[in-house]
């Protein structure tokens, strides 16, 4: 049981050390990246919906 407690303590200690190494983006960069992700997601969602519609139309035409 004691070994498990030491492993957990070591895990959280190393996790904390890794979080200190992270370079967090500034507000401007964060905003730009968020907008890029949202626009890409909307674009890809629309593209997939369009492809789905075309494929559905093609299948209905063949049948």
OpenMM code with the backbone's topology and positions (N, CA, C; nanometers):
from openmm import Vec3, app, unit

residues = "UNK UNK UNK UNK UNK UNK UNK UNK UNK UNK UNK UNK UNK UNK UNK UNK UNK UNK UNK UNK UNK UNK UNK UNK UNK UNK UNK UNK UNK UNK UNK UNK UNK UNK UNK UNK UNK UNK UNK UNK UNK UNK UNK UNK UNK UNK UNK UNK UNK UNK UNK UNK UNK UNK UNK UNK UNK UNK UNK UNK UNK UNK UNK".split()
positions = [
    Vec3(0.0829, -0.1197, 0.0000),
    Vec3(0.0000, 0.0000, 0.0000),
    Vec3(0.0869, 0.1255, 0.0000),
    Vec3(0.1961, 0.1201, 0.0750),
    Vec3(0.2846, 0.2351, 0.0861),
    Vec3(0.3506, 0.2666, -0.0482),
    Vec3(0.3841, 0.1617, -0.1241),
    Vec3(0.4469, 0.1793, -0.2549),
    Vec3(0.3531, 0.2544, -0.3500),
    Vec3(0.2241, 0.2231, -0.3429),
    Vec3(0.1250, 0.2888, -0.4271),
    Vec3(0.1138, 0.4373, -0.3941),
    Vec3(0.1189, 0.4717, -0.2685),
    Vec3(0.1118, 0.6118, -0.2264),
    Vec3(0.2335, 0.6888, -0.2760),
    Vec3(0.3495, 0.6239, -0.2739),
    Vec3(0.4720, 0.6895, -0.3230),
    Vec3(0.4631, 0.7129, -0.4734),
    Vec3(0.4076, 0.6152, -0.5454),
    Vec3(0.3939, 0.6301, -0.6900),
    Vec3(0.2999, 0.7448, -0.7241),
    Vec3(0.1903, 0.7562, -0.6506),
    Vec3(0.0945, 0.8645, -0.6755),
    Vec3(0.1595, 0.9997, -0.6484),
    Vec3(0.2337, 1.0097, -0.5382),
    Vec3(0.3002, 1.1340, -0.5031),
    Vec3(0.4021, 1.1714, -0.6101),
    Vec3(0.4769, 1.0715, -0.6560),
    Vec3(0.5766, 1.0932, -0.7594),
    Vec3(0.5094, 1.1357, -0.8901),
    Vec3(0.3973, 1.0732, -0.9215),
    Vec3(0.3242, 1.1061, -1.0433),
    Vec3(0.2787, 1.2517, -1.0411),
    Vec3(0.2180, 1.2943, -0.9299),
    Vec3(0.1697, 1.4316, -0.9218),
    Vec3(0.2847, 1.5313, -0.9195),
    Vec3(0.3957, 1.4934, -0.8594),
    Vec3(0.5125, 1.5818, -0.8560),
    Vec3(0.5682, 1.6011, -0.9969),
    Vec3(0.5780, 1.4922, -1.0730),
    Vec3(0.6290, 1.5029, -1.2098),
    Vec3(0.5279, 1.5736, -1.3001),
    Vec3(0.3993, 1.5547, -1.2748),
    Vec3(0.2966, 1.6239, -1.3515),
    Vec3(0.3047, 1.7749, -1.3293),
    Vec3(0.3249, 1.8140, -1.2051),
    Vec3(0.3386, 1.9555, -1.1719),
    Vec3(0.4632, 2.0136, -1.2388),
    Vec3(0.5709, 1.9391, -1.2389),
    Vec3(0.6944, 1.9843, -1.3032),
    Vec3(0.6742, 2.0020, -1.4538),
    Vec3(0.6002, 1.9117, -1.5161),
    Vec3(0.5747, 1.9222, -1.6597),
    Vec3(0.4866, 2.0428, -1.6915),
    Vec3(0.3888, 2.0711, -1.6063),
    Vec3(0.3020, 2.1860, -1.6296),
    Vec3(0.3794, 2.3169, -1.6188),
    Vec3(0.4843, 2.3199, -1.5387),
    Vec3(0.5668, 2.4406, -1.5282),
    Vec3(0.6456, 2.4645, -1.6563),
    Vec3(0.6703, 2.3592, -1.7340),
    Vec3(0.7451, 2.3713, -1.8592),
    Vec3(0.6588, 2.4208, -1.9754),
    Vec3(0.5277, 2.4125, -1.9604),
    Vec3(0.4366, 2.4490, -2.0689),
    Vec3(0.4446, 2.5987, -2.0952),
    Vec3(0.4537, 2.6335, -2.2230),
    Vec3(0.4514, 2.7741, -2.2624),
    Vec3(0.3095, 2.8033, -2.3113),
    Vec3(0.2345, 2.8761, -2.2297),
    Vec3(0.0957, 2.9048, -2.2630),
    Vec3(0.0898, 3.0193, -2.3629),
    Vec3(-0.0022, 3.0124, -2.4611),
    Vec3(-0.0103, 3.1185, -2.5623),
    Vec3(-0.0655, 3.2484, -2.5032),
    Vec3(-0.0267, 3.3591, -2.5653),
    Vec3(-0.0823, 3.4867, -2.5204),
    Vec3(-0.2261, 3.4995, -2.5724),
    Vec3(-0.2961, 3.6028, -2.5270),
    Vec3(-0.4387, 3.6168, -2.5572),
    Vec3(-0.4640, 3.6304, -2.7073),
    Vec3(-0.3798, 3.7082, -2.7768),
    Vec3(-0.3986, 3.7308, -2.9206),
    Vec3(-0.3805, 3.5999, -2.9982),
    Vec3(-0.2757, 3.5270, -2.9662),
    Vec3(-0.2490, 3.4002, -3.0326),
    Vec3(-0.3597, 3.2994, -3.0037),
    Vec3(-0.4032, 3.2936, -2.8785),
    Vec3(-0.5101, 3.2026, -2.8381),
    Vec3(-0.6383, 3.2326, -2.9156),
    Vec3(-0.6718, 3.3609, -2.9282),
    Vec3(-0.7927, 3.4011, -3.0000),
    Vec3(-0.7841, 3.3633, -3.1472),
    Vec3(-0.6688, 3.3896, -3.2098),
    Vec3(-0.6507, 3.3556, -3.3515),
    Vec3(-0.6622, 3.2050, -3.3741),
    Vec3(-0.5993, 3.1284, -3.2879),
    Vec3(-0.6037, 2.9834, -3.3029),
    Vec3(-0.7444, 2.9294, -3.2795),
    Vec3(-0.8164, 2.9865, -3.1844),
    Vec3(-0.9537, 2.9434, -3.1578),
    Vec3(-1.0426, 2.9719, -3.2783),
    Vec3(-1.0283, 3.0904, -3.3360),
    Vec3(-1.1073, 3.1260, -3.4547),
    Vec3(-1.0733, 3.0331, -3.5706),
    Vec3(-0.9447, 3.0016, -3.5875),
    Vec3(-0.9028, 2.9114, -3.6952),
    Vec3(-0.9646, 2.7729, -3.6773),
    Vec3(-0.9658, 2.7234, -3.5560),
    Vec3(-1.0246, 2.5910, -3.5296),
    Vec3(-1.1746, 2.5923, -3.5555),
    Vec3(-1.2427, 2.6980, -3.5102),
    Vec3(-1.3872, 2.7066, -3.5316),
    Vec3(-1.4222, 2.7154, -3.6796),
    Vec3(-1.3496, 2.7999, -3.7532),
    Vec3(-1.3769, 2.8131, -3.8970),
    Vec3(-1.3482, 2.6829, -3.9715),
    Vec3(-1.2392, 2.6170, -3.9356),
    Vec3(-1.2060, 2.4898, -3.9992),
    Vec3(-1.3129, 2.3853, -3.9690),
    Vec3(-1.3604, 2.3825, -3.8456),
    Vec3(-1.4641, 2.2861, -3.8079),
    Vec3(-1.5935, 2.3111, -3.8836),
    Vec3(-1.6331, 2.4372, -3.8950),
    Vec3(-1.7553, 2.4716, -3.9686),
    Vec3(-1.7394, 2.4359, -4.1166),
    Vec3(-1.6232, 2.4699, -4.1746),
    Vec3(-1.5989, 2.4397, -4.3159),
    Vec3(-1.6025, 2.2899, -4.3418),
    Vec3(-1.5330, 2.2126, -4.2594),
    Vec3(-1.5314, 2.0675, -4.2790),
    Vec3(-1.6694, 2.0060, -4.2548),
    Vec3(-1.7447, 2.0590, -4.1585),
    Vec3(-1.8803, 2.0109, -4.1349),
    Vec3(-1.9692, 2.0349, -4.2559),
    Vec3(-1.9587, 2.1536, -4.3156),
    Vec3(-2.0369, 2.1862, -4.4356),
    Vec3(-1.9944, 2.0983, -4.5532),
    Vec3(-1.8647, 2.0758, -4.5670),
    Vec3(-1.8140, 1.9917, -4.6756),
    Vec3(-1.8644, 1.8477, -4.6606),
    Vec3(-1.8600, 1.7947, -4.5408),
    Vec3(-1.9092, 1.6587, -4.5170),
    Vec3(-2.0596, 1.6503, -4.5425),
    Vec3(-2.1349, 1.7520, -4.5009),
    Vec3(-2.2793, 1.7537, -4.5253),
    Vec3(-2.3078, 1.7580, -4.6755),
    Vec3(-2.2313, 1.8368, -4.7493),
    Vec3(-2.2489, 1.8461, -4.8936),
    Vec3(-2.2168, 1.7128, -4.9614),
    Vec3(-2.1049, 1.6513, -4.9222),
    Vec3(-2.0696, 1.5212, -4.9783),
    Vec3(-2.1758, 1.4169, -4.9464),
    Vec3(-2.2286, 1.4209, -4.8263),
    Vec3(-2.3336, 1.3277, -4.7865),
    Vec3(-2.4572, 1.3459, -4.8746),
    Vec3(-2.4926, 1.4709, -4.8991),
    Vec3(-2.6082, 1.5010, -4.9833),
    Vec3(-2.5866, 1.4507, -5.1261),
    Vec3(-2.4685, 1.4739, -5.1815),
    Vec3(-2.4380, 1.4304, -5.3180),
    Vec3(-2.4400, 1.2774, -5.3269),
    Vec3(-2.3780, 1.2120, -5.2291),
    Vec3(-2.3758, 1.0652, -5.2300),
    Vec3(-2.5165, 1.0089, -5.2146),
    Vec3(-2.5959, 1.0686, -5.1268),
    Vec3(-2.7341, 1.0237, -5.1074),
    Vec3(-2.8147, 1.0416, -5.2364),
    Vec3(-2.7957, 1.1557, -5.3044),
    Vec3(-2.8644, 1.1791, -5.4306),
    Vec3(-2.8210, 1.0766, -5.5359),
    Vec3(-2.6907, 1.0482, -5.5407),
    Vec3(-2.6387, 0.9507, -5.6374),
    Vec3(-2.6932, 0.8118, -5.6124),
    Vec3(-2.6996, 0.7709, -5.4882),
    Vec3(-2.7529, 0.6385, -5.4549),
    Vec3(-2.9010, 0.6292, -5.4893),
    Vec3(-2.9760, 0.7353, -5.4567),
    Vec3(-3.1193, 0.7363, -5.4906),
    Vec3(-3.1401, 0.7340, -5.6430),
    Vec3(-3.0512, 0.8007, -5.7168),
    Vec3(-3.0613, 0.8019, -5.8626),
    Vec3(-3.0367, 0.6627, -5.9205),
    Vec3(-2.9378, 0.5917, -5.8646),
    Vec3(-2.9056, 0.4571, -5.9128),
    Vec3(-3.0176, 0.3593, -5.8797),
    Vec3(-3.0724, 0.3728, -5.7596),
    Vec3(-3.1795, 0.2825, -5.7165),
    Vec3(-3.3073, 0.3201, -5.7892),
] * unit.nanometer
topology = app.Topology()
chain = topology.addChain("A")
for resn in residues:
    res = topology.addResidue(resn, chain)
    for name in ("N", "CA", "C"):
        topology.addAtom(name, app.Element.getBySymbol(name[0]), res)
